Amino acid sequence: MKDKIKYSLVLLLVAGILIPAGCVGPKNSTPAAPTVTETTTAPQSNENDRMIQQNALWMMDQGRQTFRFDTFGDEAFWGDTLKIHQAVAGAPNGGIGPGVSPNTALAVGLKVDMDALPQPLIDDLKNGKVNLNDPAATLALLKLNAVVGVKGSFDKAGKLSSVGITCAICHSTVDDSFAPGIGHRLDGWANHDLNVGAIVNLSPDLTPVANLLGVSEPTVRTVLNSWGPGKFDAELFLDGKAFNPKQVTDGVITGTNVSGATLIPNAFGLAGFNQHTWSGAWGTVTYWNAFVANLEMHGKGTFFDPRLDNATKFPIAAANGFGHLRTNPDDDRITSKLAALQFYQLSIPSPVPKACIDFDKDAAARGDGLFSGKAKCNNCHAEPLWTEPGWNLHKPSEIGIDSFEADRAPDGVYKTSNLGGIFVRERGIFMKPENKGNFYHDGRFKTLLDVVNHYNTFFNLGLTAQEKNDLVEYVKSLSSQ
């Protein structure tokens, strides 16, 4: 009976906790999640059913643990090689330089999990008794495992000896329920405030990265500074192409030497469709997890992709054998965790928008018909996945933009983005106001209306100003589960 109750509660949390009460969306919005009663109809006397339920609970628990806290052994890179922990600690605490205070950490987009804080510390924070300009306070938060996505290692004397990162550093944020940047975790929500380039630039020595890319260390730091909040260049270590020389939209040059970094994507609403990265044909969720854990986080694992042997397309990857990483199974800290990690990620639903708050209900109802009619959006963003079931990829010429980022991927195509929960970016929920919005892989469109205007021009849709607004409101009403 206890297992049944626990299983029911888990399903309730996964499938429906984000559905608000008292606000009804447009008629074609995603239906409410099943009730607890509806999700517990499997016969409990069937041993195979019980085994499946127990395995689902185990996968959920292990996947969440991996997503939030597992560094995959990447301390060897971020700590031992780049020595970022020394810059975090600062000279007064056994490191170098001024150190990183909580205020500095929050300024570069790092988040604090208030559920990891003991009540006395919460009380002291409320009463202004914690010096948030003191790097020692950051070390205290690391000891509590309260900095989302960052894990510190401490020696017996309490000195910070290394630092590692987890999936959550990019793909989780907090709800700001205590203060900006401090609150309850929101797994799967991209951290659009996170300035990855500024954080990596904390390293006192980036010569290992410079040597890999074949450039000077100042050049590396210039590239990192070009990324800005909410962006990361996952392909820089493959091809060394830091900038898009000519950004083109609707046949017009809209930028030159634009950073090659792309927006950090959400990790919610991923279930039910194929490709998940901005530029397509890399692979599904579990492929990308293996790719990132091994090649971006620099964990200790095994990775195979012979496409990276293409020296013309991926000169750095080919020269360094990145498509053929082999680790002794006893030392591999990634491969055994991929299944549960994928299970947890696929279980994270997109947030459900509230009518009258996140979107205009009446306008969205009108936009519903436009979405599948005159605007032709449903031709690609198929309801209710909001992307194509199957091969959800398109050539740059099919969507009216340049091919720079697509050409950095194996097949030169872009993914049809899943629109579920997109209102989060449009409204800038739980992110700094200056970082809200930004759409497409490189953020070239500031608002959803800009996206609609682009497609209206490219496909000659003939939408009126009112129709464009109604379409935007409908898109903001979408969720996927």
Beta strands, then each sheet from edge to edge (+ up, - down):
strand 1: 112-113
strand 2: 150-154
strand 3: 160-165
strand 4: 172-174
strand 5: 182-183
strand 6: 185-187
strand 7: 231-232
strand 8: 243-249
strand 9: 252-259
strand 10: 262-263
strand 11: 303-304
strand 12: 324-325
strand 13: 393-394
strand 14: 414-415
sheet 1: 1+ 5+
sheet 2: 2+ 3-
sheet 3: 4+ 6-
sheet 4: 7+ 10-
sheet 5: 8+ 9-
sheet 6: 11+ 12-
sheet 7: 13+ 14-
end
